[in-house]
């Protein structure tokens, strides 16, 4: 069972998982990719949600649904409703979390490092991590998910659309992440579905890049002059954001064999393959 199955990550997981498993896809506003049994369910509708779980009897639930703009309360409620429905049928839970649970003071955070979020988004993600782990679930943190096939919304909105319209993208030269290609992530998540918790995983790319570096690489790949992407500084515009939340896959490597690729490798080869290598 995949929540948020019509989203960027959820949709790619549906495509990947449906080739091997019986997949049930929950969606609310946009239909998910073909290949799964699709269920239109509002995560606030507890009765329908529990009835759907009871009918499908999933072995594992990947909770990828979230709405950053909605803030803490709805996201907390939706996740707790999903946790309750999963518990009702004895399903394992895999919760998709974020590098933004860290404060960014040093970077290269490991799975066992203590979350200290600075942003509101990071605060409620960290809260849900604690609840999922307490319930025996698996937490999978990832970082700055992007892709070319299809192009991710963040790449389109932050890089390509401004360039197309003659505007300068606003990308920070002093904020570092470990960008994660979406098909690699889907493959890693599918592997993680076989794990039992409580456990924390880091499913992230191997390359530490600033937002500016990534933006210039993507601009070049799409045929734009990278010098049209000027540097902006997080410290001046958004000083409350964490500086460096790069993730390292340490203990995750003991249980997940998917090879995650950095943007340099993918973009130098001409595009993102849909079948990551294990």
N, C-alpha and C positions, 0 to 999 in steps of 0.2 A: 504494500500500500504506500503510495507516494502522495503527500499533500503538496499543494503548490505545483501540481503537475503541469500546468500551462506556463509556469515561469521559466526563466532562462536556464537555471540549473535543473529544476524539476523536469522540464521538457526533454533535456538531453539525457537525463537518467531514465525517463520512460523509453526513449528510443533505444538506449543501450540495454536496459533490463528486459524489455519485451522480446528480445531475441533469444532469451534463455529461460525466462520465468513467466508465470502467470501474474500479470501486473494489474493492480487496481489503481486508477488515477483519480484523485479528488481535485475538482476545479470549481471555480465560482463564476468568473466572468468571461474567460476565454477557453475554448476547448483545447485539451492537450493533444499532443501528436498521436497519430494512429498507432495501433498495436496493443493498447491497453484497454481494459474495461473501465470506461469513464463514468464517474458519478459526480453530478453537480450537487455540491453540498456547501452550505455556509457553515463555517466552523463555530459560529455562535449558536447554531441550531443543534443543541445537544441531542435531542431525541432522534433526529434524522442521522446525525453523525454516528451515534451508537447503533442505530438500526443498520446502517451501512457496514459498519465493522462486524456486527453480528452475522450479517448475511455473507460477507466476504471471507471472514475468518482468516485474516492475514497472519503469517508467521512473523513478519517484521514490518515495521512502519518507519519510513523515512520522512521526517517532518521538515520539509523544505519551505513551507509557506510562511511568509512574514510580510509585513508592510512597514518599512522604516518610517514613512511619513505619518503613520497612524499613532506612533508613540508607544509608550510602555503598556498601558492598561489593556488595550485590545490584544496585543501580541502575547502578553502573559495569559490572558483568558483563553485565547485560541489554543495555545500550546497545552495548557492544563486540560482543556477539553479533549484534545487529541491523546494526551497521556492517560486520561481516564478511560477513553474508549479502547485504547490499546490494552490497558490493564484488564478491562472487561473480558477480552477474548484471549488473554495470555500472550499477546504479541510483544516481541522485543521492540525497543524504540531506539532509533538513530536520529539524533537532533543535530541539525546543521547550524553551527555557530561561526564565530568570526574572530579574526586577529584583533579586532577593536576592543576585545576584553582586556587588553594590556595597555599600560600607560606610556609605552614608547620611549622609556628613558635609556634603553640600552640595545634593543633589537635582538634578533636571533633567539626568540623565546622558544623554550622547550615545553613539552606536554605537561610536565610537572610544575612549571612555574605558576606562581599565584597570580590570578587575574587582579588587576587594579585599573578598572576602566576610567577614562576621563570623559567620554561622551555619553549622552543619554542612551543612545543605541547600545553602546558597550555595556552600560549598567544593566539594562534588562536582559541582554544576552547572557551576561555573567550570572544573573539571578536564575535564569532558566537552566543554565548549565548545572548549577548546584542542585536544582530540583530533579533534573533528569538523572544525574549521577546518584542521588539519594534513592531514586526509584529503581536503580539497577540498569539504567540505560547507557548508551554510548553517545558521546559528544564528539562531533567531527568539526574542528575549526578549519576554516579556509580563508583565503585572502584575495581581494581585488580580482574577482572572477571575470575573465575576458574571453574573447574568441573571435574567429573570423568566419566560421561556417556553422551557424549564422553569426553575424557581427553582434556583439553584445550592446545593450542599450547604453552602458556607460562609455564605451568607445564611440558609439554614434553621436551621443549627445555632447560629450565633453571634448571630443577631438574632431570628428569628421564633419559634423554639422557646422560648427564655427568656421572651419577652414573652407567649407563649400560656400558659405555665405560671406566670406571675406573678413571674418572676425578672428581675433587671436584667442585660442584656447587658454583658459586660466588653470595652469597646472603648476603644482609646487615643486621647486627644486630641492626643498628641504623636508620632504615627507617620504619615507621609504617603506615599501611593502614587498611581498614576495608574490607577484602576479601568478594567478592559477588559471591555466587553460581549461575551458569548460568540459571538453571531452575527456581530458585526463581526470578531472574531478569526478565525472560520472562513472568512469571506470573504477576509481578508488572507492567511491561510495558503494558501488555494487559489491566489491570485495568486502567492504566493511559490514555489509548486511549479514555476513556469516558469523560475525563476532558477538560475543556476549559481554555485558557490562558488569559493574561500572568500569568505564574505560574512556580515556581521552585520546583522540587521534588528531594529528596535524596533517591535513591533506592540502598541500600548498606547493607552488613552484619552487625551484631551487635557486632562483636568481633574485638577488636583492636589488631593486631599482627604485629610483625616485619616480614620482608621478610624471615629472617632466621628461625623464629619460624614456619612459615607456611611451609617452605621447609622441615624442619625436620619432621613435622607431616605427610607430603605427602610421604616422603621417607619411614617412618615407615609403612604407610598404604600399600605401594607397595612392602614391603618386604625387604627394605634396612636398614642397620644399620644407624640410624640418626647421629651417631658420625662421619660418613663419610661426613657430611655437616658442614664444618668449618665456623666460623664467619669471615665475611669481614665487613669493615667499610666504610659506605657512606662518612663520613667526610674526609676520606683519599683518596678515589678513585673517588668519584663523589660529591664533596662538593656543587655543584650548584643545586643538586636535593633537593626538599623540604624534611624536616625531618619527619614531622607527618601531614598527610593530612586525618586522620581518619574523617569519616562523621557520623553525628547523624541524624536520622530520627525524626524530631520534628513536624513541620506543615504537613509533608507528611502523618503522621499517621492519620490525620483527614480525609484523602480522599483515602488512599490506605490501604487495610486490609491484603494484603499478608504478611505472616510471613516469614521474612528472617532469615536464619539459619547461624550460624558461623561454621567454619571448625571443631572445637572441637566436636560439636554435630553431624555433618554429618559423620566425619571419625570414631567417636566412635561407630556409629550405623552400620558401615560396608559399607557405600556407600551412594551416593546422590540419593534420591528419585526424580522421575521426576514430581511428583505432589505435589508442596508445599501446605502447609495448610493455609487457611485463617481463 
